Amino acid sequence: MNKLGREMSINRALIASGPDQETEQKASELLSQQNKDYRLAKRQYQKASCENVWDQR
């Protein structure tokens, strides 16, 4: 998840700074796929009822 989050942040920055149209388009396509991957991982995490240090109270 950390790697995915890092890659998503990089692509958001590329879209925002937009060095050129082609780079923005590629980053946008990658970000779209990464969003889908993130949602899938989150659903799988919840379905498996996984817990980590932050979930415990």
Contacts in CASP RR format, 6 or more apart in sequence:
PFRMAT RR
TARGET T0000
AUTHOR 0000-0000-0000
METHOD contacts of the structure
MODEL  1
MNKLGREMSINRALIASGPDQETEQKASELLSQQNKDYRLAKRQYQKASC
ENVWDQR
1 38 0 8 1.000
1 41 0 8 1.000
4 34 0 8 1.000
4 37 0 8 1.000
4 38 0 8 1.000
4 41 0 8 1.000
5 34 0 8 1.000
5 38 0 8 1.000
7 30 0 8 1.000
7 34 0 8 1.000
8 31 0 8 1.000
8 34 0 8 1.000
8 35 0 8 1.000
8 38 0 8 1.000
11 27 0 8 1.000
11 28 0 8 1.000
11 30 0 8 1.000
11 31 0 8 1.000
11 34 0 8 1.000
12 31 0 8 1.000
14 23 0 8 1.000
14 24 0 8 1.000
14 27 0 8 1.000
15 24 0 8 1.000
15 27 0 8 1.000
15 28 0 8 1.000
15 31 0 8 1.000
18 24 0 8 1.000
END
